[in-house]
Amino acid sequence: MTLAEIAKYLGLHQMTVYRLLKARRLPGFKLGRQWRTKKDVLDQWLLAQMRRPPTTQPHTPSTEAPHEAPA
């Protein structure tokens, strides 16, 4: 599958797929100057992602000032 085919298959923008491939967060390889992957490899990766337990997002402190107790 080409980058455009991967993007269409996953329902993502091509630039998003490019960044994920480049960061090695999606399975793929470069063939010359083009990114490629096999559909069955991508399907196996997707299944593995679905089986992973959800990750917890780190808590980001609020930018609001803390509420003060009345005097």
N, C-alpha and C positions, 0 to 999 in steps of 0.2 A: 504494500500500500504506500502511496505517496503521502506527503505531508497534507495535501489538500483532501485526499481520501480519508486520512485519519481524522482530520478536523470535522469533516462531514459525518463520519461514523460516530464520533464522540459528541457531536453537537457543540463544538467549540470553535472559536475563531482560529484561523491559521497561525496568527502570531502567538497565541497562547500555546498551541501545540508545539510550535518551534521552540519557545522558551522551555517548555517541559522536557522536550527531547534533549535540548542542549544541556539542561541541568541534570539529565539522567533520571528524571522523575517519571518518564514514560519509556518503555522499551523501544529501542530503535537503533539504527546505525546509519552512517553516511556512506552513500555509494556515489563516489565522485563528489559533487557539490550538493547532492540532494539527500534528504533524510528519507529513510524507508523503514518499514517494519512489515512483518507478516501478520495477517489477520488472526491466525490461531494463537500467535504469541501475545498479541494485544488482548484477545479474549481471555487467555489464561491469566494475564496480569490483572484484568478487570475482575475476574472471579476472586483472585487472591486479595485484591483491595476490598472487595465486599465482605470477605471473611474476617478481615482484621477488625479488632475491637476499635471503637471510635476513640480518637485522641481527644484529650481535653485541651482546650485553649487556655493559654496562660492568662491569668487575671490582669487586666490593665487598670490601674487606678483611675478613678474618675477625675476629671479636670475641674469639677465643681468644688467650691470651698466647703469644708465640713460644716455641718449644721451645729450651731452652738446652742447649749442648753440655756433656757431663759434664766436671768439672774434673780 
